[in-house]
Amino acid sequence: MSTETETPTRSRRLFVILPLLVFLGLAGLFLAQLLSGRDVSEVPSALIGLPAPQTNLEALEGINLPGLDSKSFAGKVTLVNVFASWCAPCREEHPVLLALAQDKRFVMAALNYKDQPENARRFLGDLGNPFQAIGVDEAGRTAIDWGVYGVPETFVIGKDGKIAYKYVGPLTAEAARMVLLPQIDKALAAH
């Protein structure tokens, strides 16, 4: 009779202990990730090191600048910023982009994402235009090719036309100084 009562008791213990062990294992995994020092806000891009997607977007109407053409990336470092007038974080980062535009070692280009041309023109008219080329992606199809998760995003394109770095989210002055400019310097130094 003792064998019959031991089996259900063992099953109950296992039923209680197994979820606890799974929970502790997952908690340990999350804690290890948290304490690893890795920037959890950084979103990896599968396109790093690959040629920038073939892009030939028409220019923003009413602004006397060329559109966004990936052929123009060859031989120079290009910063491509994905923005939209309806994007509040894009407004926040805009002063940082204006400051970056003062550095003439690289070209600043933009992909205007799912925006109305008149709204984009008003946005740039009100806040200033740091860009030397602006391509319009009204449907958002080109942004998909670039692996855009949302706006704003900023890409560093090397002289070889390959994506060297991707920054997701609004640039702050500190992020530009500590993260983006070192990536630009690295791209400029590359042969």
Z-matrix of the N, CA and C atoms (Angstrom, degrees):
N
C 1 1.437
C 2 1.535 1 111.46
N 3 1.300 2 118.57 1 -29.16
C 4 1.451 3 120.92 2 -179.79
C 5 1.521 4 111.48 3 -68.66
N 6 1.334 5 120.14 4 -28.18
C 7 1.454 6 122.99 5 178.18
C 8 1.519 7 110.33 6 -68.54
N 9 1.318 8 117.84 7 -37.06
C 10 1.463 9 121.05 8 179.86
C 11 1.529 10 111.57 9 -66.77
N 12 1.306 11 119.30 10 -36.05
C 13 1.461 12 121.47 11 -179.02
C 14 1.526 13 111.69 12 -81.92
N 15 1.354 14 117.52 13 -25.03
C 16 1.461 15 119.71 14 179.22
C 17 1.520 16 111.85 15 -69.88
N 18 1.325 17 118.84 16 -39.55
C 19 1.463 18 122.42 17 -177.22
C 20 1.522 19 111.84 18 -62.00
N 21 1.344 20 121.38 19 -49.42
C 22 1.468 21 119.64 20 177.72
C 23 1.527 22 112.14 21 -64.43
N 24 1.324 23 118.45 22 -33.48
C 25 1.458 24 121.00 23 179.32
C 26 1.523 25 110.18 24 -66.71
N 27 1.330 26 117.61 25 -42.65
C 28 1.464 27 121.45 26 176.91
C 29 1.523 28 110.50 27 -63.16
N 30 1.311 29 117.20 28 -41.82
C 31 1.472 30 121.07 29 179.23
C 32 1.519 31 110.58 30 -62.22
N 33 1.346 32 116.92 31 -41.41
C 34 1.466 33 120.50 32 178.79
C 35 1.525 34 110.94 33 -64.67
N 36 1.334 35 116.07 34 -42.94
C 37 1.462 36 119.47 35 178.47
C 38 1.527 37 110.95 36 -60.82
N 39 1.327 38 115.90 37 -46.15
C 40 1.458 39 120.58 38 178.82
C 41 1.524 40 109.97 39 -62.03
N 42 1.322 41 116.95 40 -39.53
C 43 1.466 42 122.00 41 179.39
C 44 1.535 43 110.76 42 -62.75
N 45 1.305 44 118.02 43 -33.21
C 46 1.461 45 122.45 44 179.42
C 47 1.530 46 110.70 45 -85.10
N 48 1.297 47 119.14 46 -40.57
C 49 1.459 48 123.15 47 -174.27
C 50 1.533 49 112.20 48 -76.38
N 51 1.314 50 118.73 49 -38.56
C 52 1.467 51 121.78 50 -176.38
C 53 1.538 52 112.20 51 -58.99
N 54 1.332 53 121.04 52 -49.67
C 55 1.469 54 119.25 53 177.08
C 56 1.536 55 112.28 54 -62.03
N 57 1.318 56 116.93 55 -35.06
C 58 1.453 57 120.33 56 178.02
C 59 1.528 58 110.67 57 -64.18
N 60 1.333 59 117.52 58 -42.27
C 61 1.460 60 121.46 59 178.52
C 62 1.538 61 111.16 60 -65.34
N 63 1.317 62 116.63 61 -40.53
C 64 1.472 63 120.41 62 177.56
C 65 1.524 64 109.39 63 -63.26
N 66 1.330 65 117.36 64 -45.85
C 67 1.461 66 121.23 65 178.43
C 68 1.524 67 111.39 66 -59.03
N 69 1.313 68 117.30 67 -46.74
C 70 1.462 69 120.83 68 -179.62
C 71 1.531 70 111.62 69 -63.47
N 72 1.330 71 117.07 70 -38.08
C 73 1.459 72 121.07 71 177.46
C 74 1.523 73 111.46 72 -63.35
N 75 1.332 74 117.16 73 -46.47
C 76 1.469 75 121.22 74 178.49
C 77 1.524 76 111.50 75 -65.55
N 78 1.321 77 117.14 76 -40.78
C 79 1.468 78 120.90 77 178.29
C 80 1.527 79 109.91 78 -62.07
N 81 1.323 80 117.49 79 -40.71
C 82 1.459 81 121.12 80 177.36
C 83 1.522 82 112.01 81 -64.12
N 84 1.322 83 116.87 82 -40.08
C 85 1.467 84 121.57 83 177.71
C 86 1.527 85 110.79 84 -63.52
N 87 1.318 86 117.34 85 -46.28
C 88 1.466 87 121.38 86 178.59
C 89 1.525 88 111.24 87 -63.46
N 90 1.316 89 117.05 88 -40.94
C 91 1.458 90 121.24 89 178.98
C 92 1.533 91 110.58 90 -64.05
N 93 1.321 92 116.90 91 -41.69
C 94 1.471 93 120.76 92 178.41
C 95 1.527 94 110.49 93 -61.69
N 96 1.331 95 117.62 94 -41.49
C 97 1.467 96 121.35 95 177.68
C 98 1.525 97 110.46 96 -64.33
N 99 1.303 98 116.03 97 -43.08
C 100 1.459 99 121.20 98 -178.46
C 101 1.524 100 111.75 99 -63.54
N 102 1.325 101 116.78 100 -39.81
C 103 1.454 102 121.61 101 -177.19
C 104 1.531 103 113.47 102 -88.98
N 105 1.329 104 117.32 103 0.51
C 106 1.467 105 120.62 104 -176.15
C 107 1.523 106 112.63 105 -71.59
N 108 1.333 107 117.62 106 -17.59
C 109 1.457 108 120.51 107 -178.71
C 110 1.515 109 112.80 108 85.88
N 111 1.314 110 117.36 109 -3.89
C 112 1.456 111 121.80 110 179.60
C 113 1.524 112 108.51 111 -73.28
N 114 1.342 113 116.42 112 142.69
C 115 1.467 114 121.41 113 179.15
C 116 1.522 115 108.39 114 -75.96
N 117 1.336 116 116.83 115 106.31
C 118 1.458 117 120.77 116 -176.83
C 119 1.528 118 112.13 117 -72.59
N 120 1.335 119 117.80 118 -14.40
C 121 1.462 120 119.89 119 178.51
C 122 1.516 121 111.32 120 -82.94
N 123 1.328 122 117.52 121 -12.61
C 124 1.453 123 121.08 122 -179.55
C 125 1.522 124 109.38 123 -76.88
N 126 1.328 125 115.09 124 125.15
C 127 1.452 126 121.04 125 179.77
C 128 1.526 127 107.18 126 -102.06
N 129 1.335 128 118.20 127 117.61
C 130 1.452 129 119.34 128 -177.98
C 131 1.524 130 111.46 129 -68.17
N 132 1.313 131 116.08 130 151.75
C 133 1.444 132 120.95 131 177.65
C 134 1.515 133 109.27 132 -120.55
N 135 1.307 134 116.54 133 130.58
C 136 1.458 135 121.44 134 178.04
C 137 1.522 136 111.12 135 -71.59
N 138 1.333 137 117.43 136 -11.60
C 139 1.462 138 121.22 137 -175.90
C 140 1.529 139 113.77 138 -89.40
N 141 1.329 140 118.06 139 -7.90
C 142 1.462 141 120.76 140 -179.95
C 143 1.536 142 108.60 141 -59.82
N 144 1.327 143 115.08 142 128.67
C 145 1.460 144 120.38 143 -179.50
C 146 1.521 145 114.43 144 88.50
N 147 1.318 146 116.43 145 -6.85
C 148 1.473 147 120.72 146 178.36
C 149 1.525 148 109.92 147 -102.18
N 150 1.337 149 116.75 148 156.70
C 151 1.468 150 118.47 149 176.80
C 152 1.534 151 110.80 150 -58.32
N 153 1.330 152 115.12 151 143.66
C 154 1.466 153 119.62 152 175.77
C 155 1.524 154 108.05 153 -58.17
N 156 1.318 155 117.93 154 142.18
C 157 1.468 156 120.16 155 -179.74
C 158 1.533 157 111.64 156 -55.95
N 159 1.314 158 115.45 157 144.39
C 160 1.462 159 120.33 158 176.22
C 161 1.528 160 107.84 159 -58.33
N 162 1.309 161 115.09 160 119.52
C 163 1.459 162 121.37 161 -174.99
C 164 1.514 163 108.91 162 -135.56
N 165 1.320 164 114.99 163 132.79
C 166 1.464 165 120.26 164 173.46
C 167 1.524 166 106.94 165 -146.84
N 168 1.330 167 115.24 166 80.26
C 169 1.463 168 120.77 167 -177.58
C 170 1.522 169 110.23 168 -95.40
N 171 1.305 170 115.55 169 142.00
C 172 1.462 171 120.65 170 177.49
C 173 1.519 172 110.17 171 -65.49
N 174 1.330 173 114.18 172 153.04
C 175 1.461 174 121.38 173 179.68
C 176 1.516 175 110.89 174 -69.05
N 177 1.317 176 115.04 175 155.04
C 178 1.461 177 121.39 176 174.15
C 179 1.524 178 107.58 177 -69.60
N 180 1.300 179 115.15 178 117.97
C 181 1.466 180 122.15 179 -178.48
C 182 1.527 181 110.85 180 -58.65
N 183 1.325 182 116.07 181 137.89
C 184 1.452 183 120.54 182 176.65
C 185 1.521 184 114.11 183 88.11
N 186 1.318 185 117.53 184 -4.35
C 187 1.471 186 122.81 185 176.00
C 188 1.523 187 105.27 186 -115.86
N 189 1.286 188 117.96 187 129.65
C 190 1.463 189 121.69 188 -174.88
C 191 1.528 190 110.83 189 -83.66
N 192 1.342 191 115.85 190 64.74
C 193 1.462 192 122.41 191 179.01
C 194 1.524 193 108.53 192 -138.54
N 195 1.331 194 117.36 193 154.68
C 196 1.464 195 119.34 194 176.17
C 197 1.524 196 111.14 195 -71.23
N 198 1.330 197 115.08 196 165.31
C 199 1.454 198 121.35 197 174.41
C 200 1.526 199 110.17 198 -77.01
N 201 1.307 200 115.77 199 -172.76
C 202 1.470 201 121.09 200 -178.82
C 203 1.522 202 108.77 201 -96.88
N 204 1.332 203 115.90 202 114.66
C 205 1.455 204 122.20 203 -178.47
C 206 1.524 205 108.24 204 -127.90
N 207 1.327 206 117.01 205 120.16
C 208 1.467 207 121.09 206 -177.09
C 209 1.525 208 112.13 207 -62.65
N 210 1.322 209 118.43 208 -21.94
C 211 1.472 210 120.23 209 177.73
C 212 1.528 211 110.98 210 -65.20
N 213 1.317 212 117.23 211 -25.27
C 214 1.466 213 120.66 212 -178.58
C 215 1.529 214 112.47 213 -75.35
N 216 1.342 215 118.78 214 -8.82
C 217 1.460 216 121.53 215 -178.63
C 218 1.531 217 112.74 216 -73.93
N 219 1.326 218 116.95 217 -23.38
C 220 1.466 219 121.31 218 -173.21
C 221 1.529 220 111.36 219 -59.92
N 222 1.329 221 115.11 220 130.74
C 223 1.449 222 121.60 221 173.25
C 224 1.517 223 115.85 222 84.06
N 225 1.302 224 118.51 223 -1.26
C 226 1.471 225 119.99 224 178.29
C 227 1.526 226 109.70 225 -145.24
N 228 1.301 227 115.62 226 157.20
C 229 1.463 228 120.64 227 176.10
C 230 1.525 229 107.16 228 -84.89
N 231 1.326 230 115.43 229 132.23
C 232 1.461 231 121.40 230 -177.81
C 233 1.514 232 109.73 231 -127.06
N 234 1.313 233 115.58 232 134.87
C 235 1.456 234 122.67 233 173.64
C 236 1.524 235 106.19 234 -100.57
N 237 1.318 236 117.97 235 119.74
C 238 1.468 237 121.68 236 178.67
C 239 1.522 238 107.87 237 -109.53
N 240 1.328 239 116.03 238 117.48
C 241 1.460 240 121.86 239 -179.70
C 242 1.529 241 108.88 240 -106.57
N 243 1.321 242 115.83 241 130.06
C 244 1.463 243 121.83 242 177.04
C 245 1.524 244 106.60 243 -97.60
N 246 1.349 245 116.35 244 119.30
C 247 1.463 246 119.82 245 -175.55
C 248 1.534 247 110.26 246 -140.88
N 249 1.320 248 114.87 247 167.01
C 250 1.466 249 122.59 248 174.37
C 251 1.525 250 108.03 249 -150.96
N 252 1.321 251 116.15 250 148.44
C 253 1.468 252 119.89 251 -179.10
C 254 1.524 253 111.80 252 -67.49
N 255 1.330 254 117.31 253 -27.10
C 256 1.462 255 121.53 254 -177.97
C 257 1.529 256 112.49 255 -82.57
N 258 1.314 257 116.96 256 -1.79
C 259 1.467 258 122.93 257 -174.65
C 260 1.528 259 110.02 258 -93.09
N 261 1.333 260 117.23 259 110.44
C 262 1.473 261 121.36 260 -179.91
C 263 1.529 262 112.42 261 -61.44
N 264 1.347 263 120.06 262 -43.67
C 265 1.469 264 119.04 263 177.45
C 266 1.535 265 112.97 264 -62.63
N 267 1.348 266 117.73 265 -26.16
C 268 1.467 267 120.53 266 177.06
C 269 1.532 268 109.85 267 -65.51
N 270 1.322 269 115.83 268 -37.01
C 271 1.473 270 119.98 269 176.55
C 272 1.525 271 110.53 270 -65.95
N 273 1.323 272 116.08 271 -39.52
C 274 1.468 273 121.29 272 179.98
C 275 1.526 274 111.55 273 -62.98
N 276 1.334 275 117.22 274 -40.68
C 277 1.460 276 120.13 275 -175.67
C 278 1.528 277 112.95 276 -84.37
N 279 1.319 278 118.30 277 -11.53
C 280 1.456 279 121.26 278 -173.09
C 281 1.541 280 114.12 279 -57.45
N 282 1.333 281 119.95 280 -41.92
C 283 1.470 282 118.77 281 176.09
C 284 1.534 283 112.93 282 -59.15
N 285 1.323 284 116.93 283 -32.91
C 286 1.463 285 120.84 284 178.08
C 287 1.528 286 109.63 285 -67.35
N 288 1.340 287 116.53 286 -41.05
C 289 1.465 288 120.21 287 177.97
C 290 1.527 289 110.93 288 -64.69
N 291 1.328 290 116.72 289 -39.67
C 292 1.467 291 120.10 290 177.31
C 293 1.530 292 110.96 291 -61.52
N 294 1.324 293 116.87 292 -39.74
C 295 1.463 294 120.84 293 178.06
C 296 1.532 295 110.41 294 -67.54
N 297 1.327 296 117.36 295 -41.42
C 298 1.467 297 120.73 296 178.54
C 299 1.525 298 111.30 297 -62.95
N 300 1.316 299 116.93 298 -32.75
C 301 1.468 300 121.45 299 -178.01
C 302 1.524 301 112.02 300 -64.67
N 303 1.330 302 117.31 301 -16.78
C 304 1.464 303 120.87 302 178.23
C 305 1.533 304 111.38 303 -72.44
N 306 1.318 305 116.19 304 -21.15
C 307 1.466 306 121.94 305 179.33
C 308 1.531 307 107.92 306 -83.52
N 309 1.317 308 117.29 307 110.28
C 310 1.465 309 122.32 308 -173.85
C 311 1.525 310 113.22 309 -88.58
N 312 1.341 311 117.99 310 9.82
C 313 1.465 312 120.48 311 179.02
C 314 1.523 313 112.36 312 -75.76
N 315 1.324 314 117.35 313 -15.59
C 316 1.456 315 121.83 314 -178.57
C 317 1.523 316 109.67 315 -139.73
N 318 1.325 317 114.60 316 164.50
C 319 1.460 318 122.15 317 -179.80
C 320 1.525 319 108.27 318 -98.45
N 321 1.332 320 116.46 319 140.25
C 322 1.463 321 120.45 320 175.28
C 323 1.520 322 108.80 321 -109.42
N 324 1.331 323 114.69 322 123.29
C 325 1.459 324 121.50 323 179.34
C 326 1.524 325 108.39 324 -126.19
N 327 1.326 326 115.30 325 163.79
C 328 1.466 327 119.21 326 -177.56
C 329 1.516 328 111.32 327 -136.46
N 330 1.324 329 113.61 328 148.94
C 331 1.449 330 122.65 329 170.16
C 332 1.529 331 105.12 330 -114.80
N 333 1.319 332 116.62 331 110.81
C 334 1.468 333 121.63 332 -179.48
C 335 1.529 334 107.41 333 -85.14
N 336 1.325 335 115.59 334 113.57
C 337 1.466 336 123.55 335 -167.44
C 338 1.532 337 112.79 336 -98.09
N 339 1.335 338 115.64 337 121.27
C 340 1.472 339 122.78 338 173.39
C 341 1.521 340 112.41 339 43.73
N 342 1.305 341 115.47 340 54.65
C 343 1.454 342 121.79 341 -173.48
C 344 1.522 343 109.46 342 -127.70
N 345 1.307 344 116.23 343 156.89
C 346 1.458 345 122.06 344 172.16
C 347 1.525 346 107.90 345 -85.37
N 348 1.333 347 118.70 346 132.30
C 349 1.471 348 120.56 347 -177.20
C 350 1.529 349 113.56 348 -53.04
N 351 1.330 350 117.35 349 -41.95
C 352 1.470 351 118.99 350 -178.85
C 353 1.531 352 111.75 351 -65.31
N 354 1.335 353 116.82 352 -34.62
C 355 1.466 354 120.49 353 177.53
C 356 1.537 355 111.03 354 -69.94
N 357 1.327 356 116.39 355 -39.84
C 358 1.467 357 120.16 356 178.44
C 359 1.524 358 110.13 357 -65.12
N 360 1.329 359 117.12 358 -42.35
C 361 1.471 360 120.17 359 178.26
C 362 1.525 361 110.94 360 -62.43
N 363 1.333 362 117.10 361 -42.46
C 364 1.463 363 121.23 362 178.92
C 365 1.535 364 110.39 363 -63.75
N 366 1.327 365 116.89 364 -43.70
C 367 1.471 366 123.04 365 177.83
C 368 1.533 367 109.86 366 -54.81
N 369 1.336 368 116.76 367 -51.75
C 370 1.468 369 121.23 368 -178.58
C 371 1.523 370 111.69 369 -70.15
N 372 1.345 371 117.36 370 -33.05
C 373 1.456 372 120.65 371 177.31
C 374 1.520 373 112.10 372 -67.04
N 375 1.332 374 116.20 373 -39.01
C 376 1.463 375 120.93 374 -179.63
C 377 1.530 376 112.82 375 -74.95
N 378 1.348 377 116.54 376 -40.83
C 379 1.465 378 120.78 377 -171.62
C 380 1.520 379 114.10 378 -101.17
N 381 1.324 380 117.51 379 -15.57
C 382 1.462 381 121.19 380 -176.27
C 383 1.518 382 110.32 381 104.57
N 384 1.329 383 115.85 382 154.84
C 385 1.457 384 120.89 383 -177.80
C 386 1.523 385 110.78 384 -116.78
N 387 1.336 386 117.29 385 106.61
C 388 1.463 387 120.28 386 179.34
C 389 1.535 388 113.44 387 -85.86
N 390 1.332 389 117.34 388 -5.16
C 391 1.464 390 121.40 389 -168.32
C 392 1.520 391 113.28 390 -93.18
N 393 1.348 392 115.38 391 151.17
C 394 1.458 393 122.28 392 175.64
C 395 1.523 394 111.33 393 -104.78
N 396 1.330 395 116.62 394 -8.86
C 397 1.466 396 123.09 395 175.51
C 398 1.521 397 106.89 396 -154.94
N 399 1.332 398 116.34 397 140.89
C 400 1.472 399 120.68 398 179.18
C 401 1.520 400 108.47 399 -138.06
N 402 1.334 401 115.89 400 119.58
C 403 1.452 402 121.56 401 176.17
C 404 1.511 403 110.19 402 -104.69
N 405 1.327 404 116.08 403 141.38
C 406 1.463 405 122.02 404 -177.28
C 407 1.526 406 109.76 405 -99.84
N 408 1.321 407 116.60 406 124.20
C 409 1.465 408 123.79 407 178.27
C 410 1.528 409 108.13 408 -120.55
N 411 1.329 410 115.34 409 71.85
C 412 1.475 411 120.02 410 -174.61
C 413 1.525 412 113.35 411 -61.09
N 414 1.333 413 117.42 412 -36.95
C 415 1.461 414 120.48 413 -177.60
C 416 1.530 415 112.82 414 -87.66
N 417 1.328 416 117.62 415 -16.30
C 418 1.461 417 121.02 416 179.95
C 419 1.515 418 114.32 417 84.02
N 420 1.322 419 118.29 418 8.08
C 421 1.474 420 120.78 419 -177.86
C 422 1.526 421 112.26 420 -69.33
N 423 1.323 422 117.05 421 -41.25
C 424 1.462 423 119.81 422 179.94
C 425 1.520 424 110.44 423 -65.39
N 426 1.318 425 117.33 424 -38.44
C 427 1.471 426 121.08 425 178.75
C 428 1.527 427 110.52 426 -59.50
N 429 1.316 428 117.19 427 -34.89
C 430 1.470 429 120.56 428 177.15
C 431 1.518 430 109.77 429 -62.56
N 432 1.349 431 116.92 430 -42.90
C 433 1.464 432 120.78 431 178.26
C 434 1.527 433 111.51 432 -60.80
N 435 1.319 434 116.43 433 -32.50
C 436 1.462 435 122.20 434 -179.80
C 437 1.535 436 111.93 435 -81.94
N 438 1.323 437 117.53 436 -7.23
C 439 1.461 438 120.52 437 -179.47
C 440 1.511 439 113.03 438 75.49
N 441 1.330 440 116.60 439 30.33
C 442 1.460 441 121.39 440 -178.73
C 443 1.520 442 109.62 441 -72.43
N 444 1.346 443 115.40 442 128.41
C 445 1.464 444 122.05 443 176.96
C 446 1.520 445 110.61 444 -87.83
N 447 1.308 446 116.70 445 -32.14
C 448 1.461 447 122.78 446 -177.64
C 449 1.513 448 108.38 447 175.82
N 450 1.305 449 116.43 448 172.48
C 451 1.461 450 119.52 449 -178.71
C 452 1.523 451 109.50 450 -102.02
N 453 1.300 452 118.18 451 148.17
C 454 1.461 453 128.04 452 -4.70
C 455 1.527 454 111.73 453 -85.71
N 456 1.316 455 114.98 454 154.78
C 457 1.455 456 123.64 455 170.68
C 458 1.514 457 107.28 456 -140.15
N 459 1.316 458 116.66 457 150.29
C 460 1.455 459 120.95 458 -178.24
C 461 1.525 460 109.35 459 -134.05
N 462 1.318 461 115.36 460 132.12
C 463 1.465 462 122.51 461 -179.03
C 464 1.520 463 109.61 462 -114.15
N 465 1.336 464 116.08 463 141.41
C 466 1.460 465 121.72 464 170.04
C 467 1.526 466 105.97 465 -104.22
N 468 1.337 467 115.55 466 120.22
C 469 1.457 468 121.51 467 178.67
C 470 1.528 469 107.43 468 -105.85
N 471 1.323 470 116.92 469 125.72
C 472 1.455 471 121.65 470 -179.46
C 473 1.516 472 112.34 471 -74.98
N 474 1.331 473 115.24 472 172.08
C 475 1.467 474 121.29 473 179.32
C 476 1.522 475 111.96 474 -60.56
N 477 1.328 476 116.20 475 -24.55
C 478 1.460 477 121.50 476 179.90
C 479 1.531 478 112.54 477 -83.06
N 480 1.340 479 116.89 478 1.67
C 481 1.464 480 120.75 479 179.21
C 482 1.518 481 113.97 480 81.96
N 483 1.344 482 116.41 481 8.10
C 484 1.466 483 120.48 482 179.86
C 485 1.520 484 110.74 483 -98.04
N 486 1.322 485 115.38 484 150.43
C 487 1.463 486 120.79 485 177.46
C 488 1.525 487 108.08 486 -73.26
N 489 1.325 488 115.75 487 117.68
C 490 1.463 489 121.40 488 -178.28
C 491 1.521 490 112.04 489 -93.55
N 492 1.341 491 116.26 490 -29.16
C 493 1.463 492 119.60 491 -175.56
C 494 1.525 493 109.12 492 -162.10
N 495 1.335 494 114.94 493 151.68
C 496 1.470 495 121.24 494 176.67
C 497 1.518 496 108.29 495 -134.19
N 498 1.334 497 115.87 496 127.70
C 499 1.457 498 121.55 497 176.40
C 500 1.525 499 107.75 498 -111.78
N 501 1.320 500 116.65 499 124.27
C 502 1.462 501 121.91 500 -178.70
C 503 1.523 502 109.17 501 -102.46
N 504 1.332 503 116.18 502 130.05
C 505 1.456 504 121.17 503 177.90
C 506 1.512 505 111.52 504 103.51
N 507 1.322 506 115.89 505 177.17
C 508 1.460 507 119.77 506 -178.45
C 509 1.521 508 111.84 507 -73.27
N 510 1.317 509 115.53 508 133.25
C 511 1.458 510 120.86 509 176.61
C 512 1.520 511 110.07 510 -73.59
N 513 1.308 512 115.80 511 134.88
C 514 1.465 513 121.56 512 170.50
C 515 1.526 514 106.59 513 -104.79
N 516 1.313 515 117.30 514 166.60
C 517 1.459 516 120.63 515 177.41
C 518 1.528 517 110.14 516 -59.36
N 519 1.332 518 116.51 517 -40.71
C 520 1.462 519 120.65 518 180.00
C 521 1.526 520 111.24 519 -66.28
N 522 1.341 521 117.61 520 -43.93
C 523 1.472 522 120.95 521 178.96
C 524 1.519 523 110.67 522 -63.87
N 525 1.314 524 117.10 523 -37.98
C 526 1.468 525 120.19 524 178.16
C 527 1.528 526 109.96 525 -64.00
N 528 1.334 527 116.51 526 -44.29
C 529 1.463 528 121.36 527 -177.61
C 530 1.533 529 111.89 528 -71.66
N 531 1.321 530 117.51 529 -44.55
C 532 1.459 531 121.59 530 -171.76
C 533 1.538 532 113.94 531 -88.42
N 534 1.341 533 116.67 532 -26.69
C 535 1.459 534 119.51 533 -173.95
C 536 1.530 535 112.08 534 -117.02
N 537 1.314 536 116.71 535 -55.34
C 538 1.464 537 120.15 536 -172.10
C 539 1.531 538 112.93 537 -71.25
N 540 1.322 539 118.10 538 -48.93
C 541 1.471 540 119.94 539 -178.69
C 542 1.532 541 112.82 540 -61.29
N 543 1.346 542 119.93 541 -39.70
C 544 1.471 543 118.32 542 174.03
C 545 1.537 544 112.85 543 -61.19
N 546 1.339 545 116.61 544 -35.03
C 547 1.471 546 119.65 545 177.15
C 548 1.535 547 110.54 546 -68.60
N 549 1.330 548 116.12 547 -38.77
C 550 1.468 549 120.51 548 176.85
C 551 1.530 550 109.51 549 -64.90
N 552 1.334 551 117.03 550 -44.49
C 553 1.472 552 120.83 551 178.05
C 554 1.526 553 111.28 552 -58.56
N 555 1.335 554 115.51 553 -41.63
C 556 1.465 555 120.28 554 178.92
C 557 1.541 556 110.24 555 -62.86
N 558 1.328 557 116.16 556 -42.50
C 559 1.478 558 120.48 557 179.13
C 560 1.517 559 110.73 558 -66.62
N 561 1.338 560 117.36 559 -38.23
C 562 1.468 561 120.49 560 178.13
C 563 1.521 562 111.68 561 -66.58
N 564 1.321 563 117.88 562 -34.79
C 565 1.463 564 122.05 563 -177.92
C 566 1.529 565 112.10 564 -77.85
N 567 1.316 566 117.69 565 -20.47
C 568 1.468 567 121.25 566 -177.77
C 569 1.533 568 109.95 567 -66.65
N 570 1.326 569 115.51 568 145.42
C 571 1.465 570 119.97 569 -178.99
C 572 1.500 571 110.78 570 -84.98
